Amino acid sequence: QSTDMSPASSTTSLPVSPLPEEPLFFKDGIKDECAVLKLQLKERDELIAQLREELEKAQCFQKALASQADKSTQTELVG
């Protein structure tokens, strides 16, 4: 029998340790990035809502102008 105790020749398995905890700065960095992204998402949603309102107002104004233009170009029937 060999007295060689190298890890490669060892038949006993080493205990498997759980994965190490993520470093604290990494977790904080992820949380900070998540908070920033949520804020950007909220701001984007607010901007979309604002632009939709402006678009609706502009479309209503455009329809009103088109309606007035149609009436002003009509001629009265003289009978």
N, C-alpha and C positions, 0 to 999 in steps of 0.2 A: 504494500500500500504506500501511496505517496504521502508525504507530509507537506506537500505544497498547498498553501491555504489562500491562493490568489482568488479574487472574486470570480473569475471566469471558471475556475474549477470547483467552486463551492456549490454543493447541492442544496444547501439551505437557502430559503428565500429571505431577503431582507424585508423588514416591515415597510409597507408603503405609507408614506406620510401624506396627509391631505394636502391639496394645493395650498400654498401659502396665501394668506390674506392679501388683498390688493393694498398697496401702500395708501396711506391716508390722503396724501396729496393727489393721487390719481382719482380717488373717489370724489374728493372735493372739486377737482377739475371737471369731472363728468357732471356733477350736480350744477356747477356754475354754467357750464356750456348748455345744459338742458334748460336752465332758467332763462338764459339769454335767448335761446331758440324759441321758447314759449312766448317770451315778450315780443320777439320779432313776428311770430305768427299772429299774436293778438293785434299788433299794429297793422299788419298786412290785411287782416280781416276787417279792421275798422276803416282802412283806406278803401277797400273794395266796397264796403257799404256806403261810404261817403260818395264815391264815384258813381255808384248806381243811382243814388238819389239825384246827383247833379245831371246824370244822363236822362233820367225820367223828367226832370224839370225842363231840360233843354228840348226834349222831344215834345212835351206839352206846349212849350213856347213856340216851337217850330210849327206845330199843327195850328195853333191860334193865328200865327202870321199867314200861313197858307190859306186859312179860312177867310181872313180879311182880304187877302189879295184876290181870291176868287170872287168875293162879293163886289169888290171895287172894279173889276173888269167886266162885270155883267152890265148889259145895257137894258134900259127900261123899254118896255113895249109901249109904243105910242099908238093909241088906237082911236 
